[in-house]
Amino acid sequence: MADLKHLDQIAERVERLLLRHEELQRTNTLLQQQVQALQHERDTLKSRLNTARARIDALLDRLPGVSAALEGGTDSDPSHPERP
């Protein structure tokens, strides 16, 4: 009789462990989906950032004297003194 009770306790624990395992699997699946979504969002933001940088660089290249000032490390406009 004690063996049967002990066996029932073990079976109950195994059932609880199986349920917990299923819960953890579902949680893991949801977390993996979130990671994939965040990775996609990160990649999209990186792409947008690179595009914006390229556009800014193109605009800077169109401004007179900017490329020389950037290369020489001096400001081509004397009305704007260098900041300390």
Summary of the structure (lengths in Angstrom):
residues: 84
radius of gyration: 31.6
end to end distance: 87.7
largest distance: 98.5
contacts: 150
relative contact order: 0.05
helix: 81%
strand: 0%
